[in-house]
Amino acid sequence: MVLLAGLSLLGGCQSLSYDSQSAFEQQLVAVPKPGSKEAEIENLQRATALAEGELAWEAVNVSDIQRDANSVRWAATTRTLHLHCTAEPDGSGSYCT
């Protein structure tokens, strides 16, 4: 009898369902707000990775961001690369030297 009661208690301790687990994980991940400095840096990291090809955007460090009416310029570094990049104001059409 005690064994059956113990099994019923264990049955109540189920793991989180996929939907609730993914919702919980989304709360833990800090998603940058659009227009924030973090979102701007992430966009430039992605633009650098796109311009360079096989480069993980997470490995790119962005600094010295300069904006004007026609373009945005920034310095991008990784462990092995030091690049000067330029793109249109929205980050498209990026290229690095």
N, CA, C and O atoms as CSV, one atom per row, in Angstrom:
chain,resi,resn,atom,element,x,y,z
A,1,MET,N,N,0.820,-1.182,0.000
A,1,MET,CA,C,0.000,0.000,0.000
A,1,MET,C,C,0.871,1.256,0.000
A,1,MET,O,O,0.601,2.212,-0.726
A,2,VAL,N,N,1.916,1.237,0.823
A,2,VAL,CA,C,2.817,2.386,0.892
A,2,VAL,C,C,3.543,2.568,-0.434
A,2,VAL,O,O,3.776,3.695,-0.873
A,3,LEU,N,N,3.892,1.478,-1.058
A,3,LEU,CA,C,4.576,1.536,-2.348
A,3,LEU,C,C,3.700,2.217,-3.398
A,3,LEU,O,O,4.191,3.031,-4.180
A,4,LEU,N,N,2.429,1.895,-3.421
A,4,LEU,CA,C,1.518,2.519,-4.380
A,4,LEU,C,C,1.359,4.010,-4.110
A,4,LEU,O,O,1.263,4.799,-5.050
A,5,ALA,N,N,1.330,4.403,-2.854
A,5,ALA,CA,C,1.220,5.823,-2.518
A,5,ALA,C,C,2.472,6.560,-2.966
A,5,ALA,O,O,2.388,7.690,-3.447
A,6,GLY,N,N,3.632,5.932,-2.811
A,6,GLY,CA,C,4.888,6.543,-3.249
A,6,GLY,C,C,4.927,6.712,-4.756
A,6,GLY,O,O,5.418,7.724,-5.255
A,7,LEU,N,N,4.419,5.740,-5.480
A,7,LEU,CA,C,4.401,5.838,-6.940
A,7,LEU,C,C,3.467,6.946,-7.411
A,7,LEU,O,O,3.754,7.628,-8.395
A,8,SER,N,N,2.360,7.123,-6.714
A,8,SER,CA,C,1.451,8.188,-7.119
A,8,SER,C,C,2.073,9.556,-6.868
A,8,SER,O,O,1.816,10.498,-7.617
A,9,LEU,N,N,2.887,9.676,-5.824
A,9,LEU,CA,C,3.581,10.945,-5.570
A,9,LEU,C,C,4.618,11.223,-6.643
A,9,LEU,O,O,4.770,12.361,-7.087
A,10,LEU,N,N,5.332,10.182,-7.061
A,10,LEU,CA,C,6.323,10.354,-8.116
A,10,LEU,C,C,5.662,10.742,-9.435
A,10,LEU,O,O,6.225,11.507,-10.218
A,11,GLY,N,N,4.471,10.215,-9.673
A,11,GLY,CA,C,3.754,10.554,-10.896
A,11,GLY,C,C,3.409,12.028,-10.966
A,11,GLY,O,O,3.285,12.580,-12.059
A,12,GLY,N,N,3.250,12.677,-9.819
A,12,GLY,CA,C,2.934,14.097,-9.773
A,12,GLY,C,C,4.142,14.977,-10.038
A,12,GLY,O,O,3.985,16.170,-10.295
A,13,CYS,N,N,5.333,14.422,-9.983
A,13,CYS,CA,C,6.571,15.181,-10.204
A,13,CYS,C,C,7.040,14.984,-11.630
A,13,CYS,O,O,8.139,14.479,-11.856
A,14,GLN,N,N,6.254,15.361,-12.561
A,14,GLN,CA,C,6.619,15.205,-13.968
A,14,GLN,C,C,7.518,16.349,-14.389
A,14,GLN,O,O,7.496,17.427,-13.794
A,15,SER,N,N,8.308,16.105,-15.418
A,15,SER,CA,C,9.157,17.165,-15.950
A,15,SER,C,C,8.297,18.173,-16.699
A,15,SER,O,O,7.151,17.894,-17.051
A,16,LEU,N,N,8.863,19.336,-16.934
A,16,LEU,CA,C,8.134,20.373,-17.660
A,16,LEU,C,C,7.856,19.927,-19.079
A,16,LEU,O,O,8.684,19.253,-19.692
A,17,SER,N,N,6.718,20.288,-19.603
A,17,SER,CA,C,6.430,19.967,-20.991
A,17,SER,C,C,7.318,20.821,-21.885
A,17,SER,O,O,7.929,21.785,-21.424
A,18,TYR,N,N,7.389,20.471,-23.146
A,18,TYR,CA,C,8.248,21.198,-24.085
A,18,TYR,C,C,7.882,22.672,-24.157
A,18,TYR,O,O,8.763,23.531,-24.167
A,19,ASP,N,N,6.586,22.970,-24.208
A,19,ASP,CA,C,6.154,24.359,-24.326
A,19,ASP,C,C,6.536,25.177,-23.103
A,19,ASP,O,O,7.032,26.296,-23.234
A,20,SER,N,N,6.309,24.629,-21.922
A,20,SER,CA,C,6.640,25.383,-20.720
A,20,SER,C,C,8.151,25.470,-20.535
A,20,SER,O,O,8.648,26.471,-20.017
A,21,GLN,N,N,8.890,24.443,-20.948
A,21,GLN,CA,C,10.356,24.476,-20.849
A,21,GLN,C,C,10.926,25.543,-21.774
A,21,GLN,O,O,11.800,26.308,-21.367
A,22,SER,N,N,10.443,25.605,-23.012
A,22,SER,CA,C,10.976,26.602,-23.941
A,22,SER,C,C,10.592,28.012,-23.497
A,22,SER,O,O,11.368,28.948,-23.686
A,23,ALA,N,N,9.405,28.175,-22.910
A,23,ALA,CA,C,9.012,29.490,-22.399
A,23,ALA,C,C,9.916,29.887,-21.238
A,23,ALA,O,O,10.295,31.052,-21.116
A,24,PHE,N,N,10.263,28.929,-20.389
A,24,PHE,CA,C,11.165,29.197,-19.274
A,24,PHE,C,C,12.547,29.588,-19.783
A,24,PHE,O,O,13.148,30.528,-19.264
A,25,GLU,N,N,13.063,28.877,-20.797
A,25,GLU,CA,C,14.381,29.187,-21.358
A,25,GLU,C,C,14.385,30.557,-22.016
A,25,GLU,O,O,15.387,31.269,-21.945
A,26,GLN,N,N,13.292,30.938,-22.649
A,26,GLN,CA,C,13.221,32.249,-23.274
A,26,GLN,C,C,13.289,33.354,-22.236
A,26,GLN,O,O,13.831,34.424,-22.513
A,27,GLN,N,N,12.754,33.120,-21.058
A,27,GLN,CA,C,12.832,34.114,-20.000
A,27,GLN,C,C,14.256,34.268,-19.504
A,27,GLN,O,O,14.650,35.358,-19.090
A,28,LEU,N,N,15.043,33.187,-19.539
A,28,LEU,CA,C,16.420,33.234,-19.062
A,28,LEU,C,C,17.346,33.942,-20.037
A,28,LEU,O,O,18.321,34.565,-19.618
A,29,VAL,N,N,17.057,33.859,-21.329
A,29,VAL,CA,C,17.900,34.465,-22.342
A,29,VAL,C,C,17.566,35.949,-22.439
A,29,VAL,O,O,16.409,36.322,-22.634
A,30,ALA,N,N,18.574,36.780,-22.302
A,30,ALA,CA,C,18.354,38.222,-22.406
A,30,ALA,C,C,18.303,38.605,-23.881
A,30,ALA,O,O,19.324,38.604,-24.568
A,31,VAL,N,N,17.126,38.928,-24.350
A,31,VAL,CA,C,16.949,39.328,-25.739
A,31,VAL,C,C,17.051,40.847,-25.801
A,31,VAL,O,O,16.298,41.549,-25.127
A,32,PRO,N,N,17.994,41.363,-26.620
A,32,PRO,CA,C,18.123,42.815,-26.681
A,32,PRO,C,C,16.882,43.471,-27.275
A,32,PRO,O,O,16.289,42.960,-28.225
A,33,LYS,N,N,16.504,44.589,-26.711
A,33,LYS,CA,C,15.349,45.330,-27.214
A,33,LYS,C,C,15.736,46.016,-28.517
A,33,LYS,O,O,16.859,46.505,-28.643
A,34,PRO,N,N,14.816,46.063,-29.498
A,34,PRO,CA,C,15.112,46.751,-30.745
A,34,PRO,C,C,15.485,48.209,-30.471
A,34,PRO,O,O,14.833,48.891,-29.681
A,35,GLY,N,N,16.537,48.671,-31.134
A,35,GLY,CA,C,16.992,50.047,-30.960
A,35,GLY,C,C,17.954,50.223,-29.812
A,35,GLY,O,O,18.497,51.312,-29.628
A,36,SER,N,N,18.184,49.169,-29.026
A,36,SER,CA,C,19.124,49.282,-27.910
A,36,SER,C,C,20.552,49.125,-28.408
A,36,SER,O,O,20.785,48.669,-29.528
A,37,LYS,N,N,21.491,49.503,-27.577
A,37,LYS,CA,C,22.901,49.393,-27.938
A,37,LYS,C,C,23.285,47.930,-28.175
A,37,LYS,O,O,24.070,47.638,-29.077
A,38,GLU,N,N,22.737,47.001,-27.369
A,38,GLU,CA,C,23.041,45.586,-27.535
A,38,GLU,C,C,22.530,45.073,-28.885
A,38,GLU,O,O,23.217,44.301,-29.555
A,39,ALA,N,N,21.336,45.497,-29.282
A,39,ALA,CA,C,20.777,45.078,-30.563
A,39,ALA,C,C,21.597,45.647,-31.708
A,39,ALA,O,O,21.814,44.958,-32.705
A,40,GLU,N,N,22.057,46.882,-31.591
A,40,GLU,CA,C,22.875,47.494,-32.630
A,40,GLU,C,C,24.188,46.740,-32.780
A,40,GLU,O,O,24.623,46.470,-33.900
A,41,ILE,N,N,24.818,46.399,-31.670
A,41,ILE,CA,C,26.083,45.669,-31.724
A,41,ILE,C,C,25.872,44.283,-32.318
A,41,ILE,O,O,26.692,43.825,-33.114
A,42,GLU,N,N,24.790,43.609,-31.948
A,42,GLU,CA,C,24.516,42.292,-32.513
A,42,GLU,C,C,24.312,42.380,-34.025
A,42,GLU,O,O,24.795,41.517,-34.758
A,43,ASN,N,N,23.612,43.400,-34.501
A,43,ASN,CA,C,23.427,43.579,-35.945
A,43,ASN,C,C,24.764,43.781,-36.645
A,43,ASN,O,O,24.979,43.240,-37.730
A,44,LEU,N,N,25.665,44.550,-36.042
A,44,LEU,CA,C,26.972,44.769,-36.652
A,44,LEU,C,C,27.834,43.507,-36.588
A,44,LEU,O,O,28.619,43.253,-37.502
A,45,GLN,N,N,27.699,42.724,-35.533
A,45,GLN,CA,C,28.401,41.443,-35.464
A,45,GLN,C,C,27.935,40.533,-36.601
A,45,GLN,O,O,28.746,39.886,-37.263
A,46,ARG,N,N,26.633,40.492,-36.815
A,46,ARG,CA,C,26.086,39.658,-37.892
A,46,ARG,C,C,26.502,40.181,-39.270
A,46,ARG,O,O,26.796,39.390,-40.166
A,47,ALA,N,N,26.529,41.493,-39.446
A,47,ALA,CA,C,26.947,42.074,-40.721
A,47,ALA,C,C,28.416,41.752,-41.001
A,47,ALA,O,O,28.789,41.496,-42.146
A,48,THR,N,N,29.244,41.765,-39.963
A,48,THR,CA,C,30.656,41.416,-40.127
A,48,THR,C,C,30.794,39.957,-40.536
A,48,THR,O,O,31.549,39.639,-41.455
A,49,ALA,N,N,30.078,39.078,-39.869
A,49,ALA,CA,C,30.146,37.658,-40.198
A,49,ALA,C,C,29.661,37.406,-41.619
A,49,ALA,O,O,30.218,36.565,-42.324
A,50,LEU,N,N,28.634,38.124,-42.043
A,50,LEU,CA,C,28.118,37.986,-43.401
A,50,LEU,C,C,29.148,38.458,-44.423
A,50,LEU,O,O,29.332,37.817,-45.458
A,51,ALA,N,N,29.815,39.563,-44.143
A,51,ALA,CA,C,30.806,40.104,-45.073
A,51,ALA,C,C,32.038,39.205,-45.180
A,51,ALA,O,O,32.641,39.101,-46.248
A,52,GLU,N,N,32.409,38.560,-44.082
A,52,GLU,CA,C,33.617,37.739,-44.071
A,52,GLU,C,C,33.380,36.288,-44.468
A,52,GLU,O,O,34.334,35.559,-44.743
A,53,GLY,N,N,32.144,35.866,-44.501
A,53,GLY,CA,C,31.867,34.489,-44.892
A,53,GLY,C,C,31.795,33.562,-43.698
A,53,GLY,O,O,30.934,33.733,-42.835
A,54,GLU,N,N,32.678,32.587,-43.631
A,54,GLU,CA,C,32.614,31.554,-42.597
A,54,GLU,C,C,33.171,32.059,-41.272
A,54,GLU,O,O,34.275,31.695,-40.867
A,55,LEU,N,N,32.400,32.892,-40.614
A,55,LEU,CA,C,32.793,33.490,-39.353
A,55,LEU,C,C,31.576,33.484,-38.437
A,55,LEU,O,O,30.497,33.919,-38.839
A,56,ALA,N,N,31.736,32.999,-37.223
A,56,ALA,CA,C,30.634,32.978,-36.261
A,56,ALA,C,C,30.427,34.384,-35.715
A,56,ALA,O,O,31.363,34.991,-35.195
A,57,TRP,N,N,29.213,34.907,-35.830
A,57,TRP,CA,C,28.968,36.293,-35.414
A,57,TRP,C,C,29.208,36.474,-33.921
A,57,TRP,O,O,29.563,37.571,-33.489
A,58,GLU,N,N,29.024,35.423,-33.121
A,58,GLU,CA,C,29.218,35.520,-31.680
A,58,GLU,C,C,30.673,35.785,-31.308
A,58,GLU,O,O,30.951,36.296,-30.223
A,59,ALA,N,N,31.605,35.441,-32.201
A,59,ALA,CA,C,33.034,35.601,-31.922
A,59,ALA,C,C,33.546,36.990,-32.283
A,59,ALA,O,O,34.716,37.290,-32.047
A,60,VAL,N,N,32.703,37.835,-32.847
A,60,VAL,CA,C,33.116,39.160,-33.314
A,60,VAL,C,C,32.916,40.197,-32.211
A,60,VAL,O,O,31.837,40.292,-31.627
A,61,ASN,N,N,33.958,40.969,-31.934
A,61,ASN,CA,C,33.864,42.105,-31.014
A,61,ASN,C,C,33.795,43.375,-31.847
A,61,ASN,O,O,34.613,43.581,-32.743
A,62,VAL,N,N,32.817,44.226,-31.552
A,62,VAL,CA,C,32.593,45.457,-32.309
A,62,VAL,C,C,32.981,46.643,-31.452
A,62,VAL,O,O,32.661,46.699,-30.265
A,63,SER,N,N,33.687,47.609,-32.075
A,63,SER,CA,C,34.057,48.834,-31.366
A,63,SER,C,C,34.113,49.990,-32.357
A,63,SER,O,O,34.002,49.786,-33.566
A,64,ASP,N,N,34.281,51.176,-31.850
A,64,ASP,CA,C,34.468,52.391,-32.645
A,64,ASP,C,C,33.383,52.551,-33.721
A,64,ASP,O,O,33.691,52.678,-34.906
A,65,ILE,N,N,32.126,52.543,-33.300
A,65,ILE,CA,C,30.997,52.666,-34.224
A,65,ILE,C,C,30.812,54.129,-34.591
A,65,ILE,O,O,30.694,54.989,-33.718
A,66,GLN,N,N,30.787,54.405,-35.894
A,66,GLN,CA,C,30.590,55.765,-36.397
A,66,GLN,C,C,29.456,55.742,-37.417
A,66,GLN,O,O,29.475,54.967,-38.373
A,67,ARG,N,N,28.479,56.598,-37.195
A,67,ARG,CA,C,27.328,56.670,-38.098
A,67,ARG,C,C,27.274,58.024,-38.775
A,67,ARG,O,O,27.614,59.044,-38.175
A,68,ASP,N,N,26.843,58.028,-40.033
A,68,ASP,CA,C,26.487,59.271,-40.717
A,68,ASP,C,C,25.231,58.991,-41.536
A,68,ASP,O,O,24.652,57.911,-41.419
A,69,ALA,N,N,24.810,59.919,-42.344
A,69,ALA,CA,C,23.540,59.776,-43.067
A,69,ALA,C,C,23.564,58.644,-44.084
A,69,ALA,O,O,22.522,58.063,-44.386
A,70,ASN,N,N,24.738,58.323,-44.616
A,70,ASN,CA,C,24.817,57.346,-45.693
A,70,ASN,C,C,25.399,55.990,-45.304
A,70,ASN,O,O,25.259,55.026,-46.056
A,71,SER,N,N,26.043,55.898,-44.153
A,71,SER,CA,C,26.702,54.638,-43.812
A,71,SER,C,C,26.955,54.529,-42.315
A,71,SER,O,O,26.776,55.476,-41.550
A,72,VAL,N,N,27.376,53.337,-41.939
A,72,VAL,CA,C,27.849,53.082,-40.584
A,72,VAL,C,C,29.205,52.379,-40.727
A,72,VAL,O,O,29.363,51.490,-41.563
A,73,ARG,N,N,30.168,52.779,-39.914
A,73,ARG,CA,C,31.509,52.198,-39.952
A,73,ARG,C,C,31.853,51.709,-38.547
A,73,ARG,O,O,31.434,52.305,-37.554
A,74,TRP,N,N,32.617,50.624,-38.472
A,74,TRP,CA,C,33.001,50.087,-37.181
A,74,TRP,C,C,34.265,49.242,-37.318
A,74,TRP,O,O,34.629,48.804,-38.409
A,75,ALA,N,N,34.911,49.031,-36.199
A,75,ALA,CA,C,36.053,48.125,-36.136
A,75,ALA,C,C,35.554,46.808,-35.570
A,75,ALA,O,O,34.797,46.782,-34.599
A,76,ALA,N,N,35.982,45.720,-36.182
A,76,ALA,CA,C,35.575,44.387,-35.742
A,76,ALA,C,C,36.831,43.554,-35.509
A,76,ALA,O,O,37.750,43.553,-36.328
A,77,THR,N,N,36.857,42.852,-34.394
A,77,THR,CA,C,38.004,42.003,-34.094
A,77,THR,C,C,37.539,40.626,-33.650
A,77,THR,O,O,36.476,40.467,-33.051
A,78,THR,N,N,38.357,39.648,-33.956
A,78,THR,CA,C,38.223,38.301,-33.426
A,78,THR,C,C,39.590,37.937,-32.863
A,78,THR,O,O,40.472,38.791,-32.767
A,79,ARG,N,N,39.768,36.684,-32.495
A,79,ARG,CA,C,41.080,36.293,-31.988
A,79,ARG,C,C,42.169,36.476,-33.035
A,79,ARG,O,O,43.309,36.788,-32.691
A,80,THR,N,N,41.836,36.288,-34.306
A,80,THR,CA,C,42.858,36.316,-35.354
A,80,THR,C,C,42.693,37.445,-36.367
A,80,THR,O,O,43.602,37.676,-37.165
A,81,LEU,N,N,41.576,38.150,-36.364
A,81,LEU,CA,C,41.309,39.179,-37.371
A,81,LEU,C,C,41.112,40.546,-36.733
A,81,LEU,O,O,40.578,40.661,-35.629
A,82,HIS,N,N,41.552,41.577,-37.442
A,82,HIS,CA,C,41.235,42.965,-37.088
A,82,HIS,C,C,40.738,43.612,-38.371
A,82,HIS,O,O,41.502,43.774,-39.322
A,83,LEU,N,N,39.461,43.983,-38.403
A,83,LEU,CA,C,38.811,44.456,-39.623
A,83,LEU,C,C,38.227,45.848,-39.436
A,83,LEU,O,O,37.859,46.236,-38.328
A,84,HIS,N,N,38.146,46.588,-40.526
A,84,HIS,CA,C,37.426,47.856,-40.586
A,84,HIS,C,C,36.272,47.625,-41.552
A,84,HIS,O,O,36.485,47.288,-42.716
A,85,CYS,N,N,35.046,47.808,-41.060
A,85,CYS,CA,C,33.858,47.459,-41.837
A,85,CYS,C,C,32.994,48.686,-42.107
A,85,CYS,O,O,33.006,49.660,-41.355
A,86,THR,N,N,32.251,48.607,-43.192
A,86,THR,CA,C,31.324,49.658,-43.599
A,86,THR,C,C,30.043,49.000,-44.104
A,86,THR,O,O,30.086,47.929,-44.710
A,87,ALA,N,N,28.914,49.639,-43.855
A,87,ALA,CA,C,27.629,49.141,-44.348
A,87,ALA,C,C,26.686,50.319,-44.511
A,87,ALA,O,O,26.983,51.439,-44.097
A,88,GLU,N,N,25.542,50.042,-45.123
A,88,GLU,CA,C,24.486,51.040,-45.216
A,88,GLU,C,C,23.926,51.258,-43.806
A,88,GLU,O,O,24.158,50.424,-42.931
A,89,PRO,N,N,23.202,52.345,-43.562
A,89,PRO,CA,C,22.717,52.636,-42.210
A,89,PRO,C,C,21.923,51.509,-41.548
A,89,PRO,O,O,21.935,51.396,-40.322
A,90,ASP,N,N,21.237,50.677,-42.327
A,90,ASP,CA,C,20.473,49.562,-41.742
A,90,ASP,C,C,21.313,48.307,-41.556
A,90,ASP,O,O,20.796,47.292,-41.089
A,91,GLY,N,N,22.608,48.349,-41.913
A,91,GLY,CA,C,23.494,47.207,-41.751
A,91,GLY,C,C,23.608,46.332,-42.973
A,91,GLY,O,O,24.400,45.390,-42.973
A,92,SER,N,N,22.847,46.606,-44.016
A,92,SER,CA,C,22.911,45.776,-45.228
A,92,SER,C,C,24.080,46.230,-46.103
A,92,SER,O,O,24.604,47.330,-45.926
A,93,GLY,N,N,24.477,45.397,-47.026
A,93,GLY,CA,C,25.555,45.730,-47.953
A,93,GLY,C,C,26.895,45.898,-47.251
A,93,GLY,O,O,27.688,46.756,-47.637
A,94,SER,N,N,27.157,45.099,-46.233
A,94,SER,CA,C,28.379,45.263,-45.454
A,94,SER,C,C,29.594,44.708,-46.180
A,94,SER,O,O,29.503,43.726,-46.917
A,95,TYR,N,N,30.726,45.351,-45.957
A,95,TYR,CA,C,31.992,44.810,-46.449
A,95,TYR,C,C,33.081,45.229,-45.462
A,95,TYR,O,O,32.979,46.263,-44.803
A,96,CYS,N,N,34.113,44.410,-45.377
A,96,CYS,CA,C,35.191,44.629,-44.408
A,96,CYS,C,C,36.538,44.505,-45.118
A,96,CYS,O,O,36.705,43.727,-46.057
A,97,THR,N,N,37.482,45.294,-44.638
A,97,THR,CA,C,38.863,45.214,-45.166
A,97,THR,C,C,39.823,45.000,-44.035
A,97,THR,O,O,41.030,44.905,-44.259
